[in-house]
Amino acid sequence: LSKTRKANVRKRLREVDSVIDTLVASGVECKQLDLVKVLPREGEMVPRDKYTTFSRTAKKHRKGVHKVPHFTKRPIPRTTPTGTTAGRRHMDYSGWTKEALIARLRELEQPTVEHQEAETEKTLSDEETQAPLRKKQRRAAEFDFSRFPQRKIALKFSYFGWPYHGLAQQGSTQGSEEKRRAEEQYPTVEGALFRALAKCKLIADDASCGYSRCGRTDRGVSALGQVAALYVRSNGRFLDEGEEAEGVVTQVAQNGGRRVLLPATGCELPYASMLNKNLPPEIRVLA
């Protein structure tokens, strides 16, 4: 620091001392004022404490006050934080009174108690705030398939079969829990495909999508042109009773008998790209 900056720092410290003296003389009592009364005044501070401040990252854990952002507008601590070797090594208590020493001891003990209480309150508040967030996330995960029409498509896909126990999903006649355990033990191509379809919200589950395939392969066998047909969510729209529309109109049981206007070419959901983003690299949807 230059001589001018050092003089300005000392002036700021003296102004703070003047404010503290005014508050003490006015008879105001508060916890924060009791803490600052025991701090050394500008005339009692050594130059090291006037012109530098504690830093955990700086060399020798000190840095100039001018390196603190907006240091002229924020309070600079007059003592090194509690628990640091620098603070214990440079604090001179020889001229302190008995009352000042007792207040200093209380000041050193207080942060630990306050820190523990703050951590407890923070933990409780985090648990309280996370509970409604988890509920919101569960509500957001619910997807109403009845709001969207379905259409039947044929998926052409290829796969390298050596990581899988064949194409057909294991435990297809069992319940959902047994099927999940069988799929974890014996992974299949169809299992990966159904998971990608469900993640993209194209089907509700594999039992209600009218899935059919043209053939099957054994364990470790690959295929380059496998085809499967199923009903998936569409970008079309339901037609009202008696409404006429130009385009392809379908009426299937999956839509509750309601008529559906299918979207024009290029306006349908990009099924291939959606699935390929969620499929493992050894399985690719071609068309």
C-alpha positions as CSV (number, residue, x, y, z in Angstrom):
1,L,0.0,0.0,0.0
2,S,1.1,3.5,-0.7
3,K,1.4,6.1,2.1
4,T,-1.8,7.8,1.0
5,R,-3.7,4.5,1.1
6,K,-2.3,3.6,4.5
7,A,-3.4,7.0,5.8
8,N,-6.9,6.4,4.4
9,V,-7.1,3.0,6.1
10,R,-6.1,4.5,9.4
11,K,-8.7,7.3,9.0
12,R,-11.4,4.7,8.3
13,L,-10.5,2.7,11.4
14,R,-10.5,5.9,13.5
15,E,-14.0,6.8,12.1
16,V,-15.3,3.3,13.1
17,D,-13.8,3.8,16.6
18,S,-15.6,7.1,16.8
19,V,-18.9,5.5,15.9
20,I,-18.4,2.8,18.5
21,D,-17.6,5.4,21.2
22,T,-20.8,7.3,20.3
23,L,-22.9,4.2,20.6
24,V,-21.4,3.2,23.9
25,A,-21.9,6.7,25.3
26,S,-25.6,6.7,24.2
27,G,-26.3,3.7,26.4
28,V,-27.3,1.3,23.6
29,E,-26.9,-2.3,24.5
30,C,-26.7,-5.1,22.0
31,K,-24.8,-8.3,21.5
32,Q,-22.9,-7.0,18.4
33,L,-21.8,-3.9,20.3
34,D,-20.4,-6.0,23.1
35,L,-18.3,-7.9,20.6
36,V,-16.8,-4.9,18.9
37,K,-16.0,-3.1,22.2
38,V,-13.3,-5.6,23.0
39,L,-11.6,-5.3,19.6
40,P,-8.3,-3.3,19.5
41,R,-8.6,0.3,18.5
42,E,-6.7,1.9,15.7
43,G,-4.0,3.1,17.9
44,E,-3.6,-0.4,19.5
45,M,-3.4,-2.3,16.3
46,V,0.0,-3.3,14.8
47,P,0.6,-2.3,11.1
48,R,0.2,-5.9,10.0
49,D,-3.4,-5.9,11.2
50,K,-4.2,-2.5,9.8
51,Y,-3.1,-3.0,6.2
52,T,-3.5,-6.8,5.7
53,T,-6.3,-9.2,6.3
54,F,-6.6,-13.0,6.8
55,S,-6.8,-15.2,3.7
56,R,-6.9,-19.0,3.5
57,T,-5.4,-19.0,0.0
58,A,-2.8,-16.3,0.1
59,K,0.8,-16.9,1.0
60,K,1.3,-16.9,4.8
61,H,-2.5,-16.5,5.0
62,R,-2.4,-12.7,4.7
63,K,-3.2,-10.4,1.8
64,G,-3.4,-6.6,1.5
65,V,-6.8,-5.0,2.3
66,H,-6.7,-3.3,-1.2
67,K,-7.0,-6.8,-2.7
68,V,-10.4,-7.3,-1.1
69,P,-13.2,-6.4,-3.5
70,H,-14.8,-3.1,-2.6
71,F,-12.6,-2.9,0.6
72,T,-13.5,0.7,1.2
73,K,-17.2,-0.2,1.4
74,R,-17.1,-3.3,3.6
75,P,-15.8,-4.0,7.1
76,I,-12.3,-5.5,7.3
77,P,-11.9,-7.8,10.4
78,R,-9.4,-6.3,12.9
79,T,-8.4,-9.7,14.2
80,T,-7.6,-13.0,12.5
81,P,-10.5,-15.6,12.5
82,T,-10.8,-17.9,15.5
83,G,-8.8,-21.1,15.3
84,T,-6.0,-19.9,13.0
85,T,-2.3,-20.0,14.1
86,A,-1.8,-16.5,12.8
87,G,-4.4,-15.1,15.2
88,R,-3.0,-16.9,18.2
89,R,0.6,-15.9,17.4
90,H,0.0,-12.1,17.0
91,M,-2.8,-11.3,19.5
92,D,-1.3,-9.4,22.5
93,Y,-3.4,-9.8,25.7
94,S,-0.8,-8.3,28.1
95,G,-2.5,-4.9,28.3
96,W,-6.1,-6.2,28.5
97,T,-8.3,-5.8,31.6
98,K,-10.0,-8.7,33.3
99,E,-13.4,-7.7,31.9
100,A,-12.0,-7.4,28.4
101,L,-10.4,-10.9,28.6
102,I,-13.6,-12.4,29.9
103,A,-15.5,-10.8,27.0
104,R,-12.9,-12.1,24.6
105,L,-13.2,-15.7,25.9
106,R,-17.0,-15.5,25.5
107,E,-16.5,-14.2,22.0
108,L,-14.2,-17.1,21.1
109,E,-16.7,-19.6,22.5
110,Q,-19.8,-18.1,20.9
111,P,-19.1,-18.9,17.2
112,T,-18.8,-22.6,18.0
113,V,-22.3,-22.7,19.7
114,E,-23.8,-20.5,17.0
115,H,-22.3,-22.6,14.3
116,Q,-23.8,-25.8,15.7
117,E,-27.2,-24.2,16.1
118,A,-27.0,-22.8,12.6
119,E,-26.1,-26.2,11.2
120,T,-29.0,-27.8,13.1
121,E,-31.4,-25.2,11.8
122,K,-30.1,-25.6,8.3
123,T,-30.5,-29.3,8.3
124,L,-34.1,-29.1,9.6
125,S,-34.9,-26.4,7.0
126,D,-33.3,-28.4,4.2
127,E,-35.4,-31.4,5.1
128,E,-38.6,-29.3,5.3
129,T,-37.9,-27.7,1.9
130,Q,-36.8,-31.0,0.2
131,A,-40.1,-32.8,1.1
132,P,-42.4,-30.6,-1.0
133,L,-39.8,-30.6,-3.8
134,R,-39.8,-34.4,-3.9
135,K,-43.6,-34.3,-4.0
136,K,-43.5,-31.8,-6.9
137,Q,-41.0,-34.0,-8.7
138,R,-43.3,-37.0,-8.3
139,R,-46.3,-35.0,-9.6
140,A,-44.3,-33.8,-12.5
141,A,-43.2,-37.3,-13.5
142,E,-46.9,-38.4,-14.0
143,F,-47.8,-38.4,-17.7
144,D,-51.4,-38.5,-18.9
145,F,-51.4,-40.7,-22.0
146,S,-55.2,-40.2,-22.4
147,R,-54.6,-36.6,-23.6
148,F,-52.6,-37.8,-26.7
149,P,-53.7,-40.0,-29.6
150,Q,-51.9,-43.2,-30.5
151,R,-51.0,-44.5,-33.9
152,K,-49.5,-47.8,-35.1
153,I,-46.0,-47.7,-36.5
154,A,-43.4,-50.2,-37.7
155,L,-39.9,-49.7,-36.2
156,K,-36.9,-51.0,-38.2
157,F,-33.9,-51.5,-36.1
158,S,-30.5,-53.2,-36.0
159,Y,-28.5,-54.5,-33.1
160,F,-25.3,-56.3,-32.1
161,G,-26.5,-59.3,-30.1
162,W,-23.5,-60.5,-28.1
163,P,-24.3,-58.4,-24.9
164,Y,-27.9,-59.7,-24.9
165,H,-29.8,-63.0,-24.2
166,G,-31.7,-62.8,-27.5
167,L,-34.3,-60.4,-28.9
168,A,-37.4,-61.5,-27.0
169,Q,-37.9,-60.1,-23.5
170,Q,-37.6,-62.6,-20.7
171,G,-40.6,-63.4,-18.5
172,S,-43.2,-62.0,-20.8
173,T,-46.0,-63.9,-19.1
174,Q,-44.9,-63.0,-15.6
175,G,-45.8,-60.0,-13.4
176,S,-44.0,-56.7,-13.6
177,E,-41.7,-57.4,-10.7
178,E,-40.7,-60.9,-11.8
179,K,-40.2,-59.5,-15.3
180,R,-37.9,-56.7,-14.0
181,R,-35.8,-59.2,-12.1
182,A,-35.6,-61.5,-15.1
183,E,-34.6,-58.6,-17.4
184,E,-31.8,-57.6,-14.9
185,Q,-30.5,-61.2,-14.9
186,Y,-31.0,-61.8,-18.6
187,P,-30.9,-58.5,-20.5
188,T,-32.6,-58.6,-23.9
189,V,-32.9,-56.3,-26.9
190,E,-36.6,-55.9,-26.4
191,G,-36.1,-54.9,-22.8
192,A,-33.8,-52.1,-23.8
193,L,-36.2,-51.0,-26.5
194,F,-39.2,-50.9,-24.1
195,R,-37.2,-48.9,-21.6
196,A,-36.3,-46.3,-24.2
197,L,-40.0,-46.2,-25.4
198,A,-41.2,-45.6,-21.8
199,K,-38.5,-43.0,-21.1
200,C,-39.6,-41.0,-24.2
201,K,-43.2,-41.3,-23.1
202,L,-44.1,-43.0,-26.3
203,I,-45.8,-46.0,-24.5
204,A,-47.3,-46.4,-21.1
205,D,-46.1,-50.0,-20.7
206,D,-45.2,-53.0,-23.0
207,A,-48.5,-54.8,-22.3
208,S,-50.8,-52.2,-23.6
209,C,-49.0,-51.0,-26.8
210,G,-50.0,-54.0,-29.0
211,Y,-46.4,-54.9,-29.6
212,S,-45.6,-57.6,-32.3
213,R,-42.4,-58.6,-34.1
214,C,-41.5,-60.4,-37.3
215,G,-39.1,-62.9,-35.7
216,R,-36.6,-63.5,-33.0
217,T,-32.9,-64.2,-32.5
218,D,-31.1,-66.3,-29.9
219,R,-28.4,-65.3,-27.4
220,G,-25.4,-63.5,-29.0
221,V,-27.0,-63.3,-32.5
222,S,-27.1,-59.9,-34.3
223,A,-29.7,-58.5,-36.7
224,L,-29.5,-55.7,-39.3
225,G,-33.1,-55.3,-40.3
226,Q,-35.4,-56.4,-37.5
227,V,-39.0,-55.0,-37.6
228,A,-41.5,-54.6,-34.8
229,A,-44.9,-53.0,-34.8
230,L,-46.7,-51.2,-31.9
231,Y,-49.0,-48.3,-31.0
232,V,-47.1,-45.2,-29.8
233,R,-48.0,-41.6,-28.9
234,S,-48.6,-39.4,-31.9
235,N,-48.4,-35.7,-32.6
236,G,-51.9,-35.9,-34.2
237,R,-55.1,-34.6,-32.6
238,F,-58.5,-35.9,-31.7
239,L,-61.4,-34.8,-33.9
240,D,-64.7,-33.6,-32.4
241,E,-67.9,-35.4,-33.1
242,G,-69.0,-34.6,-36.7
243,E,-65.8,-32.6,-37.4
244,E,-64.4,-33.0,-40.9
245,A,-60.8,-32.7,-41.7
246,E,-58.5,-33.1,-44.6
247,G,-55.8,-35.7,-44.2
248,V,-55.4,-39.2,-42.9
249,V,-58.0,-40.0,-40.2
250,T,-57.8,-43.2,-38.1
251,Q,-60.1,-44.8,-35.6
252,V,-58.7,-47.5,-33.4
253,A,-59.5,-49.1,-30.1
254,Q,-56.4,-47.7,-28.5
255,N,-57.9,-44.2,-28.8
256,G,-61.2,-45.3,-27.3
257,G,-62.9,-45.3,-30.7
258,R,-62.3,-41.6,-31.2
259,R,-61.2,-40.4,-34.6
260,V,-57.7,-39.1,-34.9
261,L,-56.2,-36.8,-37.6
262,L,-52.7,-37.9,-38.2
263,P,-50.1,-35.2,-38.7
264,A,-48.6,-34.4,-42.1
265,T,-45.3,-35.8,-43.3
266,G,-42.5,-34.1,-41.4
267,C,-44.8,-33.0,-38.5
268,E,-44.8,-36.3,-36.7
269,L,-42.7,-37.0,-33.7
270,P,-39.1,-37.9,-34.7
271,Y,-39.3,-41.5,-33.3
272,A,-36.0,-42.7,-34.6
273,S,-33.9,-39.8,-33.2
274,M,-35.9,-39.8,-29.9
275,L,-35.2,-43.5,-29.3
276,N,-31.6,-43.5,-30.5
277,K,-30.8,-40.9,-27.8
278,N,-32.0,-43.3,-25.1
279,L,-30.9,-46.6,-26.5
280,P,-27.5,-48.2,-25.8
281,P,-25.0,-47.8,-28.7
282,E,-25.3,-51.4,-29.9
283,I,-29.0,-50.9,-30.7
284,R,-30.0,-48.4,-33.5
285,V,-33.4,-47.5,-34.9
286,L,-33.1,-47.1,-38.6
287,A,-36.6,-46.0,-39.6
